[in-house]
């Protein structure tokens, strides 16, 4: 492997943020920044840890960490994400921009007090979510096989169409949002990494039984359908009068997702209403058998650098999380 180097785009990104030292090693000049967020109508002081979470500093949940649902910003503990021709540090800069956007606004959130598995209070903050997604600093995300809100999907497709933020140098089919090595929980037979669809925000599990070396790059394998044939089939289904009633509540984005998933995997999204699934399945099954959905291809998708959660922060953090990082191994030769 060649020496890691900082690309011109990385240097430009650093200059844009006014940084003269690696982000991972720089002191936190913004540690005292407080942001006003209206939580259930109450003005509350918070501190943004990153673009999709904050700690509440007063109010009924004072001192509690808070996770903002429906969207996800890239990891901000180091240069770990890569896809397209992005250098990992460039996407790290975008993660920092998401934190900056969160800290420099006034947002409105609601919560019923529910918590996630880490004990963080779950909040719904639509104005912040749409701002982050529209800038390309975040992507819509559900933690299961359900689509994101239409407003989030529209904001994301607008950002992708205009190549803003994280979409400027390539758009994967899925964003890898977490990696879990088998040795983190040896008692389990299978483990999974989370992948989030960029079309509708649903999550899929990348199941495996692998042990990942620290600082190794793990890349998703994506099955791609024939885009032209998928779009042609979706238009035919939308124009079929016999399906008009069944498809009346299904958006074009979700219809495309249904056709694409059937072309790739031979299954329909679980979130479809039974009447919709029953109307689509026979048509898509026949089209797939007849070759009308085209051939599929396997390609390398988004990648992520692995580091155990206990090695992501502090003096003992993994060496690959320091400084600017390096091109992923599969991109070394082309650089």
matplotlib code that plots the C-alpha trace (Angstrom):
import matplotlib.pyplot as plt

x = [0.0, 1.3, 1.7, -1.5, -1.8, -4.2, -5.9, -6.5, -10.2, -9.4, -7.2, -9.9, -12.4, -10.1, -9.6, -13.4, -13.8, -10.8, -8.9, -5.1, -4.8, -6.4, -9.9, -9.5, -6.6, -7.6, -8.9, -12.7, -13.0, -16.8, -17.1, -19.1, -21.5, -25.1, -28.0, -31.7, -34.1, -37.8, -38.7, -42.4, -42.7, -40.2, -37.0, -34.2, -30.4, -28.6, -25.1, -24.8, -22.4, -22.8, -25.4, -28.1, -27.7, -27.4, -27.3, -30.0, -28.7, -31.9, -35.5, -37.1, -34.4, -31.4, -28.2, -29.7, -28.3, -30.8, -31.0, -32.9, -34.9, -35.6, -32.2, -28.6, -25.4, -22.0, -19.7, -17.7, -15.2, -12.8, -12.4, -14.3, -16.8, -16.0, -17.8, -17.5, -14.3, -14.5, -11.5, -12.7, -11.5, -13.7, -16.7, -15.4, -15.5, -19.1, -19.9, -18.4, -20.4, -23.6, -22.6, -21.9, -25.4, -27.0, -25.2, -26.0, -29.8, -33.0, -34.9, -38.2, -38.5, -41.1, -40.7, -42.8, -39.9, -39.1, -35.5, -33.2, -31.1, -28.3, -30.7, -30.9, -34.2, -35.7, -36.8, -38.5, -37.1, -38.4, -37.0, -33.5, -33.8, -34.9, -32.2, -29.5, -30.8, -31.3, -27.7, -26.5, -25.1, -27.4, -29.5, -33.0, -33.0, -35.4, -34.1, -36.3, -37.9, -40.2, -39.8, -38.9, -41.3, -42.2, -40.8, -37.4, -37.3, -38.1, -35.3, -32.9, -33.7, -33.3, -29.8, -28.8, -30.1, -28.0, -25.0, -24.9, -22.8, -22.2, -23.6, -21.1, -18.7, -20.9, -24.2, -24.2, -27.3, -26.9, -24.9, -23.2, -23.9, -22.5, -20.1, -20.1, -17.2, -18.0, -15.6, -17.7, -20.3, -18.8, -22.0, -23.9, -23.9, -24.5, -23.9, -25.0, -24.0, -26.6, -27.2, -29.6, -31.2, -30.6, -33.9, -36.4, -34.4, -35.3, -32.6, -31.4, -29.1, -25.8, -25.5, -22.1, -19.9, -16.7, -14.1, -12.8, -9.2, -9.0, -8.7, -9.8, -12.0, -15.3, -17.3, -20.9, -21.7, -24.6, -26.9, -27.9, -30.9, -31.2, -32.3, -33.9, -36.0, -37.1, -38.2, -40.1, -41.9, -42.8, -44.3, -46.3, -47.7, -48.6, -50.4, -52.4, -56.0, -56.6, -54.0, -55.0, -57.0, -54.3, -51.5, -53.3, -51.7, -48.2, -45.8, -43.7, -40.5, -42.0, -43.3, -39.8, -38.4, -40.9, -40.0, -36.3, -36.3, -38.2, -35.8, -32.8, -34.1, -37.4, -39.2, -41.3, -40.8, -42.5, -44.1, -46.4, -50.1, -51.3, -53.6, -50.7, -48.4, -51.1, -51.7, -48.0, -46.5, -48.1, -47.2, -43.6, -43.1, -44.2, -42.1, -39.0, -39.5, -39.8, -36.6, -38.5, -36.8, -33.3, -30.2, -28.6, -24.9, -22.8, -20.8, -18.8, -20.9, -20.2, -17.3, -16.6, -13.5, -13.8, -12.9, -14.4, -16.6, -14.1, -11.4, -13.1, -12.3, -9.6, -5.9, -6.2, -8.3, -7.3, -4.4, -6.6, -8.9, -6.1, -5.0, -6.4, -6.7, -5.9, -7.5, -9.3, -7.1, -9.2, -8.6, -4.8, -3.7, -5.7, -4.2]
y = [0.0, 3.5, 6.4, 8.1, 11.6, 14.5, 15.3, 18.8, 18.4, 17.6, 20.7, 22.8, 21.4, 22.1, 25.7, 26.1, 25.2, 27.3, 24.3, 24.2, 20.9, 17.4, 17.5, 14.3, 15.8, 19.4, 20.8, 21.4, 25.1, 24.8, 22.7, 25.5, 26.2, 25.9, 25.8, 26.6, 23.9, 24.0, 20.6, 20.0, 23.8, 24.5, 26.4, 24.2, 24.6, 21.7, 20.8, 19.0, 16.1, 15.6, 16.4, 14.0, 13.9, 16.3, 16.5, 18.5, 21.0, 22.0, 21.0, 17.7, 15.7, 17.7, 15.8, 13.2, 12.3, 12.6, 10.8, 12.6, 10.1, 9.7, 10.7, 10.0, 12.0, 10.3, 9.2, 12.1, 10.1, 9.7, 9.3, 6.0, 6.4, 6.1, 5.5, 6.8, 8.7, 10.4, 10.3, 9.3, 12.5, 14.5, 12.7, 13.3, 17.0, 16.7, 15.0, 18.0, 20.3, 18.5, 19.2, 22.9, 23.2, 21.7, 24.0, 27.2, 27.0, 27.1, 23.9, 22.4, 18.9, 16.7, 13.6, 11.3, 10.3, 7.0, 6.0, 3.9, 0.9, 3.3, 5.1, 8.2, 10.2, 9.9, 13.1, 14.0, 17.2, 17.6, 21.1, 20.0, 16.7, 18.4, 21.0, 18.4, 16.1, 18.9, 20.1, 16.6, 16.5, 13.6, 10.9, 9.7, 6.6, 4.2, 1.4, -1.2, -2.1, 0.9, 4.0, 7.4, 10.3, 11.7, 15.1, 13.5, 11.4, 14.5, 16.5, 13.7, 13.2, 17.0, 16.8, 13.8, 15.4, 18.5, 16.5, 18.4, 17.3, 13.6, 13.0, 15.2, 12.4, 9.3, 7.9, 4.3, 2.2, 1.9, 3.8, 1.6, 3.1, 0.5, -2.4, -5.2, -7.7, -11.2, -10.9, -8.1, -10.7, -14.2, -15.8, -15.0, -17.2, -14.3, -10.6, -7.8, -4.4, -1.9, -0.6, 2.2, 2.7, 6.0, 5.7, 5.4, 5.3, 1.8, -0.4, -3.8, -6.2, -7.3, -10.5, -12.2, -14.2, -12.4, -11.0, -7.7, -6.6, -3.1, -0.4, -2.8, -1.5, -3.4, -2.7, -3.7, -5.8, -4.3, -6.1, -3.6, -4.1, -2.7, 0.9, 1.4, -1.8, -1.1, 2.4, 1.1, -1.5, 1.0, 3.3, 0.4, -0.5, 3.1, 3.4, 0.1, 1.0, -2.4, -1.4, 2.2, 1.6, -0.6, 1.8, 5.1, 5.6, 4.4, 7.2, 6.9, 6.6, 3.6, 2.0, 2.2, 0.7, -2.2, -2.9, -2.5, -4.8, -7.5, -7.3, -7.6, -10.1, -11.5, -10.1, -7.0, -4.5, -5.7, -2.3, -2.6, -2.9, -6.5, -5.3, -3.5, -6.6, -8.9, -6.7, -6.3, -9.8, -11.7, -9.0, -8.7, -12.4, -12.9, -10.0, -11.4, -14.9, -13.3, -11.3, -8.0, -6.8, -7.3, -8.8, -7.9, -7.1, -7.2, -4.1, -2.8, -0.4, 2.0, 1.1, 1.8, 1.5, -0.8, 0.2, -1.2, 1.3, 1.2, 2.4, 5.4, 8.2, 9.4, 8.8, 5.1, 5.5, 3.4, 4.8, 5.0, 7.5, 10.0, 12.6, 12.4, 8.7, 7.0, 5.9, 2.6, -0.3, -0.9, 2.7, 2.8, 1.6, 4.2, 7.0]
z = [0.0, -0.8, 1.5, 2.5, 1.2, 1.4, -1.9, -3.2, -2.5, 1.1, 1.4, -0.1, 2.4, 5.3, 4.1, 3.7, 7.4, 8.5, 9.8, 10.0, 11.9, 11.5, 12.8, 14.9, 16.8, 17.1, 20.4, 20.5, 20.1, 20.0, 23.2, 24.8, 21.9, 23.0, 20.6, 21.3, 20.4, 21.1, 22.6, 22.9, 22.7, 25.5, 24.6, 25.7, 25.7, 24.0, 22.9, 19.5, 19.7, 15.9, 13.3, 14.5, 18.3, 21.2, 24.9, 26.6, 29.1, 30.9, 31.0, 32.0, 30.3, 31.4, 31.1, 28.8, 25.4, 22.6, 19.2, 16.4, 14.4, 10.7, 9.4, 9.8, 9.5, 8.7, 11.6, 13.0, 15.0, 12.0, 8.3, 8.0, 5.1, 1.4, -1.9, -5.5, -5.7, -2.3, -0.1, 3.5, 5.0, 2.6, 3.9, 7.5, 6.7, 5.6, 8.9, 10.7, 8.5, 9.7, 13.3, 12.4, 10.8, 13.8, 16.2, 14.3, 13.9, 16.0, 15.7, 16.8, 18.1, 19.9, 22.1, 24.1, 26.3, 24.6, 24.5, 22.3, 23.3, 24.4, 26.8, 24.6, 24.4, 21.0, 19.3, 16.1, 14.5, 11.0, 10.3, 11.2, 9.4, 6.1, 6.4, 6.9, 4.1, 1.6, 2.1, 1.5, 5.1, 6.0, 4.5, 5.3, 7.5, 9.0, 11.3, 9.6, 6.3, 6.1, 3.9, 5.2, 5.3, 1.8, 2.7, 3.7, 0.5, -1.6, 0.1, -0.5, -4.1, -4.6, -2.9, -5.1, -8.3, -7.6, -6.2, -2.9, 0.0, 0.3, -3.2, -5.1, -6.1, -6.4, -5.2, -3.8, -3.7, 0.1, 2.7, 5.2, 8.6, 11.1, 11.1, 13.8, 14.0, 15.1, 18.1, 19.5, 20.6, 20.2, 21.6, 18.5, 15.4, 12.9, 13.0, 10.8, 9.4, 8.7, 5.1, 4.4, 1.0, -0.7, -2.6, 0.2, 3.5, 4.5, 6.3, 5.3, 7.2, 5.8, 7.7, 8.2, 10.6, 9.9, 12.3, 11.1, 11.8, 13.3, 10.6, 7.8, 5.0, 4.6, 1.4, 0.7, -2.3, -4.2, -6.7, -9.4, -11.6, -15.2, -14.5, -17.9, -17.7, -14.1, -15.0, -18.1, -16.0, -13.4, -16.0, -17.5, -14.1, -13.3, -16.7, -16.3, -15.5, -13.8, -11.1, -10.7, -7.5, -5.8, -6.7, -6.0, -2.6, -3.7, -4.7, -7.8, -5.7, -3.8, -6.9, -8.4, -5.2, -5.4, -9.1, -8.5, -5.4, -7.3, -10.2, -7.8, -5.2, -6.4, -3.4, -2.6, 0.3, 3.5, 4.0, 1.0, 1.9, 1.2, -1.6, -3.3, -3.0, -4.2, -7.3, -8.1, -7.4, -10.3, -12.8, -11.6, -11.3, -14.9, -16.1, -14.3, -15.8, -19.2, -18.8, -18.9, -15.8, -17.3, -15.9, -12.5, -11.8, -8.7, -7.9, -5.0, -3.0, -0.1, 2.2, 5.9, 8.0, 11.0, 14.6, 17.7, 19.5, 22.4, 20.1, 18.5, 20.9, 23.3, 23.4, 22.7, 19.5, 16.5, 14.5, 11.3, 13.0, 13.4, 10.9, 7.3, 6.8, 3.4, 0.2, 0.6, -0.7, -3.8, -4.8, -4.1, -7.5, -9.4, -7.4]

ax = plt.figure().add_subplot(projection="3d")
ax.plot(x, y, z, "-o")
ax.set_aspect("equal")
plt.show()
